[in-house]
Amino acid sequence: MPFAALGRYNPHMNRSPLLRITSAGLYCEVGGFHVDPWHPVARAITTHAHADHFVAGCKQYVTAASGRKILQHRLGPRADIFPLEFGTVLDCFGVKVSLHPAGHILGSAQVRVEYRGEVWVISGDYKVAADTTCTPFEPIRCDTFVTESTFGHPYFTWDDQQTIFDRIHQWWADNQRAGQASVVYAYSLGKAQRLLAGLDPQQGPLHVHPQIDVLNGFYRGEGIALPATQVLTEDSTTQAWDQSLIVLPPRERWHMNFPWASRYQTAFVSGWMVLPDGPHQRRVQTGFALSDHADHQELLDTVAATGAENVFVTHGYLDLLTERLRSLGLNAQPLKTPRCQTPPKIPAAQRELGF
């Protein structure tokens, strides 16, 4: 069913602001749709398929074409999903809606909303550093920009991606020399694929959890090059565990039952690993700060690139980033929603970092 076929007219016209928060989420009353709602609604524009950006039970979803199969997998075969190519304009009761690359994961999108010359962009999650597993981020000019602030504290600055991968390969090689398997925890959607795409399969065998393998298939189906991997099951056997790198979802503990369970090293791949006492540090022996979000300076640079005079800040260190944007002369406001969690504390020695 075409998106516009859910209704032939919209009785709510000429209301302001163009988007506002309702009990179900960010809502465009003129266009009759929500963006990343947290309760089921009639029409949901979905920025990407991470669980904190969609909810089951909506009558219809619009998402980027390259991410449709992943969203379908997560919502089930009965979900009505309308795929939209990047840059294609969808007319919703006179409101022009288009999706543009967010660079976060495969199919991640920014939502551009235009009505009577006013333009809003809702960024979802975004990353400005390029990688081979998703379409690069594109800054979109607008009047009002809704930005995430997951890593909005000045403490967060990312090292060059190749530097991070060099460290991962060195850690893997050290484990190989010590006769230990290398277990890496990475989020199943996005992070695991980015990790695999940056690894050298010539260094040793690569194993992945079945959950990751399924998502790898969707990536490969969109033409994303990933190295060959072996699917890890309870019956998996190999004579080369001490040469292998095994990628598991964060909460998975299968490795405790494997032949190499007495000799392995663990690592976590996440931007949070820059924190010495972060949310994952106690669970692993080492960490690599490879993030799929913009760091503090990248967030500021992105806001500047949009040319927006009005900025809403959500999801992360929103009060801190809001204060910084105000100091730069922008009309910035925090946008607190049920999905905004209290971010981790910054080490005391670094709290004076800022403005």
C-alpha positions in Angstrom: 0.0 0.0 0.0 1.5 3.4 -1.0 2.3 5.7 2.0 -0.3 8.3 1.1 -3.0 5.7 0.7 -3.5 5.6 4.5 -5.7 8.7 4.2 -7.0 10.9 1.4 -6.8 14.1 3.4 -5.4 15.5 6.6 -7.8 17.5 8.8 -5.0 19.1 10.8 -3.6 21.9 8.7 -1.7 25.1 9.3 -0.6 24.2 12.9 2.8 25.2 14.3 5.5 24.2 15.0 6.1 22.0 12.1 7.1 19.1 14.4 6.4 18.7 18.1 6.7 16.1 20.8 3.5 14.0 21.6 3.0 11.1 23.9 4.0 8.8 21.0 7.1 10.8 19.8 8.1 13.5 17.4 5.1 14.3 15.3 4.4 16.3 12.1 0.7 17.2 12.4 0.5 18.8 9.0 2.0 15.7 7.3 0.3 13.2 9.6 3.4 11.2 10.5 5.8 10.5 13.4 9.6 10.2 13.3 11.1 7.3 15.3 8.0 7.0 17.6 8.2 5.0 20.8 4.5 4.0 20.8 2.6 2.5 17.8 1.3 5.1 15.4 -0.3 5.1 12.0 2.7 6.4 10.0 6.2 6.1 11.2 9.3 7.5 9.4 12.1 5.3 10.7 15.7 6.6 10.7 17.2 3.1 11.1 16.7 -0.4 12.5 18.3 -0.1 15.9 15.8 -1.0 18.6 15.7 2.5 20.2 14.5 4.1 17.0 11.5 2.0 16.1 8.5 0.3 17.7 6.5 -2.6 16.6 2.8 -2.2 15.8 2.7 0.8 13.6 0.4 0.6 10.6 3.1 1.6 8.2 6.8 2.4 8.2 8.9 4.4 5.8 12.6 3.7 5.9 15.6 4.0 3.5 15.5 1.4 0.8 18.9 0.0 1.7 17.8 -0.7 5.3 14.3 -2.1 4.5 15.2 -5.8 4.7 16.9 -5.3 8.1 13.9 -3.5 9.5 11.6 -6.2 8.0 13.7 -8.8 9.7 13.4 -7.1 13.1 9.6 -6.3 12.8 8.5 -9.5 11.1 7.0 -10.3 7.7 3.6 -8.7 8.4 5.0 -5.2 8.9 4.1 -2.8 6.1 7.3 -1.1 5.2 7.6 1.5 2.4 11.2 1.7 1.1 12.4 5.1 0.0 15.6 5.8 -1.9 17.9 8.5 -0.6 16.9 11.9 -2.0 13.5 10.8 -3.3 10.7 13.1 -2.2 7.5 11.8 -0.6 4.5 14.1 -0.5 2.6 13.8 2.7 -0.4 16.2 2.5 1.8 18.9 1.0 4.7 18.2 3.3 7.8 17.1 1.4 9.7 14.3 3.1 13.0 12.9 1.9 15.7 10.6 3.5 19.4 11.4 3.3 22.4 9.3 4.5 23.3 9.5 8.2 26.4 7.3 7.9 25.6 5.4 11.1 24.8 1.9 9.9 23.5 0.4 6.7 20.2 2.2 5.8 20.5 4.9 8.4 18.9 8.1 7.4 18.3 11.7 8.3 14.7 12.8 7.7 14.3 16.1 5.8 10.8 17.7 6.3 9.8 20.8 4.2 6.6 22.7 4.3 5.9 26.2 3.0 9.6 27.1 2.8 10.4 25.8 6.3 12.9 23.0 6.5 13.6 20.6 9.4 16.1 17.8 9.5 15.9 15.0 12.1 19.3 13.3 12.2 18.6 10.1 14.0 22.0 8.7 14.9 24.9 9.7 12.7 28.6 9.3 12.1 30.7 11.6 9.9 33.7 9.3 9.6 33.5 7.3 6.4 33.5 3.5 6.4 32.7 0.9 3.7 29.6 -0.5 5.3 27.2 2.4 4.8 26.5 5.4 2.6 28.6 8.4 3.9 26.9 11.1 5.9 25.7 14.2 4.0 25.0 17.5 5.9 21.6 18.9 4.9 20.9 22.6 5.0 17.9 23.5 7.1 16.3 26.0 9.5 15.9 23.6 12.4 18.1 20.6 13.1 17.4 17.8 15.6 20.8 16.3 16.6 21.8 13.4 18.8 24.4 14.0 21.5 25.4 10.5 22.4 29.0 11.5 22.7 28.4 15.2 23.2 30.9 15.8 26.0 34.3 17.3 25.0 36.0 14.3 26.6 35.1 12.3 23.5 37.4 12.6 20.5 37.9 9.7 18.1 41.2 8.4 16.9 41.7 7.7 13.2 39.8 4.6 12.1 42.9 2.9 10.7 44.8 3.5 14.0 42.0 1.6 15.8 42.2 -1.3 13.4 45.9 -1.4 13.7 45.5 -1.8 17.4 42.9 -4.6 17.0 45.2 -6.5 14.6 48.1 -6.1 17.0 46.0 -7.4 19.9 44.9 -10.3 17.8 48.5 -11.1 16.8 49.7 -11.0 20.5 46.9 -13.4 21.4 47.9 -15.7 18.6 51.5 -15.8 19.8 50.3 -16.6 23.3 48.1 -19.4 22.0 44.8 -17.7 23.0 41.6 -17.2 21.2 40.5 -13.6 20.6 36.8 -12.9 21.6 35.4 -9.5 20.5 32.1 -8.2 21.6 30.4 -6.0 19.1 26.7 -4.9 18.6 25.1 -7.3 16.1 23.8 -4.6 13.7 26.3 -2.1 12.4 29.3 -2.4 14.7 29.9 -6.1 13.9 29.8 -5.5 10.2 32.1 -2.5 10.4 34.5 -4.4 12.5 34.6 -7.4 10.1 35.0 -5.1 7.1 38.2 -3.6 8.6 39.8 -7.0 9.6 42.4 -8.8 7.6 41.1 -12.3 7.0 44.6 -13.5 6.1 45.6 -13.1 9.7 43.4 -16.0 10.9 40.0 -17.6 10.9 37.0 -15.3 11.6 33.9 -16.7 13.5 30.6 -15.0 14.1 27.5 -15.7 16.2 24.5 -16.8 14.1 22.7 -13.6 14.9 25.5 -11.6 13.4 25.7 -13.9 10.4 22.1 -13.3 9.5 22.7 -9.5 9.5 25.9 -10.0 7.5 23.7 -11.5 4.8 21.6 -8.4 4.5 24.8 -6.3 4.2 26.2 -8.6 1.5 22.8 -8.4 -0.2 23.3 -4.6 -0.5 26.7 -5.1 -2.1 28.7 -4.5 1.1 32.0 -6.4 1.0 32.6 -8.5 4.1 35.3 -11.2 4.6 34.3 -14.8 4.7 33.3 -15.9 8.2 32.4 -19.2 9.9 29.2 -19.4 11.8 29.7 -20.3 15.4 27.4 -23.0 16.8 27.6 -25.3 19.9 28.9 -28.0 17.6 31.7 -25.9 16.0 35.1 -27.5 16.0 38.5 -26.3 14.7 42.1 -27.0 15.3 42.9 -23.3 15.1 41.0 -21.6 17.9 44.2 -20.0 19.2 44.5 -18.3 15.8 40.9 -17.3 15.5 39.0 -14.1 16.2 35.4 -14.6 17.3 32.8 -11.9 17.1 29.9 -12.2 19.6 26.9 -9.9 20.6 27.5 -8.1 23.9 25.4 -10.4 26.1 26.4 -13.7 24.5 28.3 -16.1 26.7 28.6 -19.2 24.4 32.4 -19.1 24.7 32.2 -20.5 28.2 31.3 -23.9 26.8 33.9 -24.1 24.0 37.2 -26.1 24.0 39.2 -22.9 24.1 37.2 -21.5 27.1 40.3 -21.8 29.4 42.5 -19.8 27.0 41.1 -16.6 25.5 41.2 -12.8 25.7 38.2 -10.6 25.5 37.7 -7.1 24.0 34.7 -4.8 23.5 34.4 -2.5 20.5 32.5 0.7 21.3 33.0 4.5 21.7 32.4 4.0 25.4 35.7 2.2 25.7 37.5 5.6 26.0 36.0 5.8 29.6 38.3 4.1 32.1 35.2 3.0 34.1 32.6 2.9 31.3 29.6 0.7 30.9 31.5 -2.3 29.4 35.0 -2.0 30.9 34.5 -4.4 33.7 33.4 -7.2 31.5 36.4 -7.4 29.2 40.2 -7.3 29.4 40.6 -4.6 26.8 38.6 -2.3 24.6 38.8 -0.4 21.3 37.0 2.9 20.9 35.5 2.5 17.4 32.3 4.5 17.4 29.4 4.7 15.0 28.5 8.1 16.3 30.0 11.6 15.9 32.3 12.8 18.7 31.9 16.2 20.4 33.7 18.3 17.8 32.1 16.4 14.9 28.7 17.2 16.4 29.5 20.9 16.5 30.9 20.8 13.0 27.8 19.1 11.7 25.4 21.6 13.3 27.4 24.4 11.7 27.3 22.7 8.3 23.5 22.6 8.4 23.3 26.3 8.8 20.4 25.8 11.2 19.6 28.6 13.6 17.4 26.4 15.7 18.7 23.2 17.2 17.1 20.6 19.3 19.5 18.3 21.2 18.5 14.8 22.3 19.9 11.4 23.4 23.1 11.8 25.3 24.9 14.7 26.9 22.1 16.9 25.7 22.3 19.6 28.4 26.0 20.0 27.9 25.8 20.2 24.1 22.8 22.6 24.3 24.8 24.9 26.5 27.7 24.8 24.1 25.5 25.6 21.1 23.9 28.5 22.9 27.4 29.9 23.6 27.9 29.9 19.8 24.8 32.1 19.3 22.3 29.4 18.3 18.8 28.9 19.5 19.4 25.5 21.1 17.0 23.5 23.3 17.2 20.1 24.9 14.7 17.6 23.6 14.2 15.1 26.4 12.3 12.0 25.5 11.6 8.6 27.2 14.5 7.2 25.2 17.0 9.7 26.7 19.1 7.9 29.3 21.5 9.4 31.8 24.9 9.2 30.1 28.0 7.7 31.9 29.9 10.0 34.2 33.1 11.5 32.9 36.3 11.0 35.0 36.6 13.7 37.6 40.0 14.8 36.3 38.4 15.6 32.9 35.2 17.4 34.0 36.8 20.8 33.6 37.1 20.1 29.9 34.6 22.2 28.0 34.0 25.7 26.9 
